Amino acid sequence: MPKLAVEVKHYLRLTEATGLMQAHFFKKMQQRLGDNMTGLCAEWNTNLCVFHVQAMGKPLQGTVLVGELAVKFRGEMPQEAGIFIGSLEKAFREETISLLSN
Protein backbone atom coordinates (compact mmCIF):
# COMPACT_ATOMS: atom_id res chain seq x y z
CA MET A 1 0.00 0.00 0.00
CA PRO A 2 1.28 3.48 -0.81
CA LYS A 3 2.07 5.52 2.28
CA LEU A 4 1.11 9.12 2.93
CA ALA A 5 3.67 10.93 5.10
CA VAL A 6 3.68 14.66 5.77
CA GLU A 7 5.26 16.68 8.56
CA VAL A 8 4.54 20.39 8.97
CA LYS A 9 6.45 22.42 11.57
CA HIS A 10 4.63 25.04 13.61
CA TYR A 11 5.44 27.59 16.33
CA LEU A 12 2.17 27.58 18.26
CA ARG A 13 1.44 26.21 21.70
CA LEU A 14 0.28 22.60 21.53
CA THR A 15 -3.22 23.45 22.77
CA GLU A 16 -3.62 26.24 20.21
CA ALA A 17 -2.37 24.14 17.29
CA THR A 18 -4.54 21.21 18.35
CA GLY A 19 -7.63 23.40 18.68
CA LEU A 20 -7.14 24.88 15.22
CA MET A 21 -6.60 21.49 13.63
CA GLN A 22 -9.64 19.98 15.38
CA ALA A 23 -11.92 22.87 14.45
CA HIS A 24 -10.83 23.64 10.91
CA PHE A 25 -8.48 21.19 9.19
CA PHE A 26 -10.92 18.69 7.69
CA LYS A 27 -13.34 21.50 6.78
CA LYS A 28 -10.55 23.20 4.82
CA MET A 29 -9.63 19.93 3.12
CA GLN A 30 -13.28 19.36 2.19
CA GLN A 31 -13.48 22.85 0.69
CA ARG A 32 -10.27 22.30 -1.26
CA LEU A 33 -11.04 18.80 -2.55
CA GLY A 34 -14.82 19.16 -2.88
CA ASP A 35 -16.40 15.99 -4.27
CA ASN A 36 -12.98 14.32 -4.28
CA MET A 37 -13.27 13.91 -0.48
CA THR A 38 -16.30 12.02 0.83
CA GLY A 39 -17.36 9.87 3.76
CA LEU A 40 -15.07 11.44 6.33
CA CYS A 41 -14.97 9.81 9.75
CA ALA A 42 -12.51 11.48 12.14
CA GLU A 43 -12.12 10.86 15.86
CA TRP A 44 -9.97 13.22 17.91
CA ASN A 45 -8.51 12.13 21.24
CA THR A 46 -6.77 15.28 22.51
CA ASN A 47 -3.97 15.85 19.95
CA LEU A 48 -4.35 12.58 17.96
CA CYS A 49 -6.90 12.03 15.22
CA VAL A 50 -7.67 8.70 13.60
CA PHE A 51 -9.53 9.14 10.32
CA HIS A 52 -10.76 7.42 7.21
CA VAL A 53 -12.18 8.99 4.11
CA GLN A 54 -12.69 8.44 0.39
CA ALA A 55 -10.11 10.69 -1.24
CA MET A 56 -10.21 10.99 -5.00
CA GLY A 57 -12.43 7.92 -5.05
CA LYS A 58 -10.03 5.72 -3.07
CA PRO A 59 -10.08 4.81 0.62
CA LEU A 60 -7.54 6.64 2.78
CA GLN A 61 -7.02 5.81 6.43
CA GLY A 62 -4.54 7.38 8.74
CA THR A 63 -3.65 9.58 11.66
CA VAL A 64 -2.98 13.23 12.38
CA LEU A 65 -0.72 13.85 15.37
CA VAL A 66 -0.35 17.43 16.59
CA GLY A 67 2.95 17.67 18.45
CA GLU A 68 4.79 20.44 20.26
CA LEU A 69 6.78 21.37 17.13
CA ALA A 70 5.02 19.74 14.18
CA VAL A 71 1.87 18.18 12.83
CA LYS A 72 2.45 14.69 11.42
CA PHE A 73 0.17 12.95 8.95
CA ARG A 74 0.47 9.25 8.26
CA GLY A 75 -1.83 7.22 6.07
CA GLU A 76 -2.28 4.38 3.62
CA MET A 77 -4.15 4.02 0.35
CA PRO A 78 -4.67 1.05 -1.98
CA GLN A 79 -1.89 0.36 -4.49
CA GLU A 80 -3.89 1.71 -7.44
CA ALA A 81 -4.25 5.06 -5.64
CA GLY A 82 -0.50 5.69 -5.54
CA ILE A 83 -0.81 8.30 -8.27
CA PHE A 84 -2.80 10.52 -5.90
CA ILE A 85 -0.39 10.44 -2.93
CA GLY A 86 1.64 13.45 -4.10
CA SER A 87 -1.50 15.56 -4.61
CA LEU A 88 -2.86 14.65 -1.20
CA GLU A 89 0.45 15.29 0.54
CA LYS A 90 0.61 18.71 -1.10
CA ALA A 91 -2.97 19.51 -0.02
CA PHE A 92 -2.33 18.36 3.58
CA ARG A 93 0.88 20.40 3.76
CA GLU A 94 -0.53 23.61 2.24
CA GLU A 95 -3.76 23.61 4.25
CA THR A 96 -1.92 22.94 7.52
CA ILE A 97 0.59 25.72 6.84
CA SER A 98 -2.23 28.12 6.00
CA LEU A 99 -4.19 27.19 9.11
CA LEU A 100 -1.32 27.31 11.61
CA SER A 101 0.50 30.37 10.26
CA ASN A 102 -2.40 32.84 10.59
C-alpha positions in Angstrom: 0.0 0.0 0.0 1.3 3.5 -0.8 2.1 5.5 2.3 1.1 9.1 2.9 3.7 10.9 5.1 3.7 14.7 5.8 5.3 16.7 8.6 4.5 20.4 9.0 6.4 22.4 11.6 4.6 25.0 13.6 5.4 27.6 16.3 2.2 27.6 18.3 1.4 26.2 21.7 0.3 22.6 21.5 -3.2 23.4 22.8 -3.6 26.2 20.2 -2.4 24.1 17.3 -4.5 21.2 18.4 -7.6 23.4 18.7 -7.1 24.9 15.2 -6.6 21.5 13.6 -9.6 20.0 15.4 -11.9 22.9 14.5 -10.8 23.6 10.9 -8.5 21.2 9.2 -10.9 18.7 7.7 -13.3 21.5 6.8 -10.6 23.2 4.8 -9.6 19.9 3.1 -13.3 19.4 2.2 -13.5 22.9 0.7 -10.3 22.3 -1.3 -11.0 18.8 -2.5 -14.8 19.2 -2.9 -16.4 16.0 -4.3 -13.0 14.3 -4.3 -13.3 13.9 -0.5 -16.3 12.0 0.8 -17.4 9.9 3.8 -15.1 11.4 6.3 -15.0 9.8 9.7 -12.5 11.5 12.1 -12.1 10.9 15.9 -10.0 13.2 17.9 -8.5 12.1 21.2 -6.8 15.3 22.5 -4.0 15.8 20.0 -4.4 12.6 18.0 -6.9 12.0 15.2 -7.7 8.7 13.6 -9.5 9.1 10.3 -10.8 7.4 7.2 -12.2 9.0 4.1 -12.7 8.4 0.4 -10.1 10.7 -1.2 -10.2 11.0 -5.0 -12.4 7.9 -5.0 -10.0 5.7 -3.1 -10.1 4.8 0.6 -7.5 6.6 2.8 -7.0 5.8 6.4 -4.5 7.4 8.7 -3.6 9.6 11.7 -3.0 13.2 12.4 -0.7 13.9 15.4 -0.3 17.4 16.6 2.9 17.7 18.4 4.8 20.4 20.3 6.8 21.4 17.1 5.0 19.7 14.2 1.9 18.2 12.8 2.5 14.7 11.4 0.2 13.0 8.9 0.5 9.3 8.3 -1.8 7.2 6.1 -2.3 4.4 3.6 -4.1 4.0 0.3 -4.7 1.0 -2.0 -1.9 0.4 -4.5 -3.9 1.7 -7.4 -4.2 5.1 -5.6 -0.5 5.7 -5.5 -0.8 8.3 -8.3 -2.8 10.5 -5.9 -0.4 10.4 -2.9 1.6 13.5 -4.1 -1.5 15.6 -4.6 -2.9 14.7 -1.2 0.4 15.3 0.5 0.6 18.7 -1.1 -3.0 19.5 0.0 -2.3 18.4 3.6 0.9 20.4 3.8 -0.5 23.6 2.2 -3.8 23.6 4.3 -1.9 22.9 7.5 0.6 25.7 6.8 -2.2 28.1 6.0 -4.2 27.2 9.1 -1.3 27.3 11.6 0.5 30.4 10.3 -2.4 32.8 10.6 
